[in-house]
Protein backbone atom coordinates (compact mmCIF):
# COMPACT_ATOMS: atom_id res chain seq x y z
CA UNK A 1 0.00 0.00 0.00
CA UNK A 2 3.00 2.29 0.22
CA UNK A 3 2.59 2.99 -3.51
CA UNK A 4 -0.98 4.34 -3.15
CA UNK A 5 -0.88 7.90 -4.51
CA UNK A 6 -2.62 10.87 -2.93
CA UNK A 7 -5.26 12.53 -5.10
CA UNK A 8 -5.44 16.29 -4.54
CA UNK A 9 -8.79 17.35 -3.08
CA UNK A 10 -9.79 13.75 -2.28
CA UNK A 11 -9.42 11.51 0.77
CA UNK A 12 -8.99 7.73 0.74
CA UNK A 13 -12.29 6.28 1.88
CA UNK A 14 -11.66 2.59 1.33
CA UNK A 15 -9.56 -0.24 -0.01
CA UNK A 16 -11.55 -3.09 -1.52
CA UNK A 17 -10.79 -6.54 -2.94
CA UNK A 18 -13.10 -7.62 -5.76
CA UNK A 19 -12.46 -10.76 -7.80
CA UNK A 20 -8.77 -10.92 -6.76
CA UNK A 21 -8.17 -7.24 -7.67
CA UNK A 22 -7.46 -4.37 -5.26
CA UNK A 23 -9.25 -1.05 -5.64
CA UNK A 24 -8.81 2.21 -3.73
CA UNK A 25 -11.74 4.60 -3.46
CA UNK A 26 -11.14 8.34 -3.07
CA UNK A 27 -13.96 10.81 -2.33
CA UNK A 28 -14.13 14.58 -2.14
CA UNK A 29 -16.36 16.77 0.04
CA UNK A 30 -18.97 17.01 -2.78
CA UNK A 31 -19.44 13.24 -3.00
CA UNK A 32 -17.41 12.75 -6.17
CA UNK A 33 -15.52 9.46 -6.36
CA UNK A 34 -12.32 8.35 -8.01
CA UNK A 35 -11.31 4.69 -8.13
CA UNK A 36 -7.78 3.34 -8.65
CA UNK A 37 -6.94 -0.28 -9.49
CA UNK A 38 -3.71 -1.89 -8.28
CA UNK A 39 -1.50 -3.40 -11.00
CA UNK A 40 0.35 -6.36 -9.48
CA UNK A 41 2.83 -6.58 -12.40
CA UNK A 42 4.11 -3.02 -11.97
CA UNK A 43 3.24 -2.52 -8.28
CA UNK A 44 1.39 0.67 -9.18
CA UNK A 45 -2.12 2.14 -9.10
CA UNK A 46 -3.97 3.21 -12.23
C-alpha positions as YAML, in Angstrom:
chain: A
units: angstrom
residues:
- id: 1
  name: UNK
  ca: [0.00, 0.00, 0.00]
- id: 2
  name: UNK
  ca: [3.00, 2.29, 0.22]
- id: 3
  name: UNK
  ca: [2.59, 2.99, -3.51]
- id: 4
  name: UNK
  ca: [-0.98, 4.34, -3.15]
- id: 5
  name: UNK
  ca: [-0.88, 7.90, -4.51]
- id: 6
  name: UNK
  ca: [-2.62, 10.87, -2.93]
- id: 7
  name: UNK
  ca: [-5.26, 12.53, -5.10]
- id: 8
  name: UNK
  ca: [-5.44, 16.29, -4.54]
- id: 9
  name: UNK
  ca: [-8.79, 17.35, -3.08]
- id: 10
  name: UNK
  ca: [-9.79, 13.75, -2.28]
- id: 11
  name: UNK
  ca: [-9.42, 11.51, 0.77]
- id: 12
  name: UNK
  ca: [-8.99, 7.73, 0.74]
- id: 13
  name: UNK
  ca: [-12.29, 6.28, 1.88]
- id: 14
  name: UNK
  ca: [-11.66, 2.59, 1.33]
- id: 15
  name: UNK
  ca: [-9.56, -0.24, -0.01]
- id: 16
  name: UNK
  ca: [-11.55, -3.09, -1.52]
- id: 17
  name: UNK
  ca: [-10.79, -6.54, -2.94]
- id: 18
  name: UNK
  ca: [-13.10, -7.62, -5.76]
- id: 19
  name: UNK
  ca: [-12.46, -10.76, -7.80]
- id: 20
  name: UNK
  ca: [-8.77, -10.92, -6.76]
- id: 21
  name: UNK
  ca: [-8.17, -7.24, -7.67]
- id: 22
  name: UNK
  ca: [-7.46, -4.37, -5.26]
- id: 23
  name: UNK
  ca: [-9.25, -1.05, -5.64]
- id: 24
  name: UNK
  ca: [-8.81, 2.21, -3.73]
- id: 25
  name: UNK
  ca: [-11.74, 4.60, -3.46]
- id: 26
  name: UNK
  ca: [-11.14, 8.34, -3.07]
- id: 27
  name: UNK
  ca: [-13.96, 10.81, -2.33]
- id: 28
  name: UNK
  ca: [-14.13, 14.58, -2.14]
- id: 29
  name: UNK
  ca: [-16.36, 16.77, 0.04]
- id: 30
  name: UNK
  ca: [-18.97, 17.01, -2.78]
- id: 31
  name: UNK
  ca: [-19.44, 13.24, -3.00]
- id: 32
  name: UNK
  ca: [-17.41, 12.75, -6.17]
- id: 33
  name: UNK
  ca: [-15.52, 9.46, -6.36]
- id: 34
  name: UNK
  ca: [-12.32, 8.35, -8.01]
- id: 35
  name: UNK
  ca: [-11.31, 4.69, -8.13]
- id: 36
  name: UNK
  ca: [-7.78, 3.34, -8.65]
- id: 37
  name: UNK
  ca: [-6.94, -0.28, -9.49]
- id: 38
  name: UNK
  ca: [-3.71, -1.89, -8.28]
- id: 39
  name: UNK
  ca: [-1.50, -3.40, -11.00]
- id: 40
  name: UNK
  ca: [0.35, -6.36, -9.48]
- id: 41
  name: UNK
  ca: [2.83, -6.58, -12.40]
- id: 42
  name: UNK
  ca: [4.11, -3.02, -11.97]
- id: 43
  name: UNK
  ca: [3.24, -2.52, -8.28]
- id: 44
  name: UNK
  ca: [1.39, 0.67, -9.18]
- id: 45
  name: UNK
  ca: [-2.12, 2.14, -9.10]
- id: 46
  name: UNK
  ca: [-3.97, 3.21, -12.23]
...
